[in-house]
């Protein structure tokens, strides 16, 4: 059985043919990171920050 040893978030790919849910590591406050969907290769930047630099969790 696997054990999660770091805080994480999940991202769902928005490509209509993919929709894969994959895990990404939490970032430090105010930092963003680019990730690639392991299934289709689509690039995402997370977390989405609003104009004031606050997380926009939808």
Buried (B, 14 or more C-beta within 10 A) or exposed (E): EEEEEEEEEEBEBEEEEBEEEBEBEEBEEEEEEEBEBEBEEEEBEBBEBEEEEEEEEE
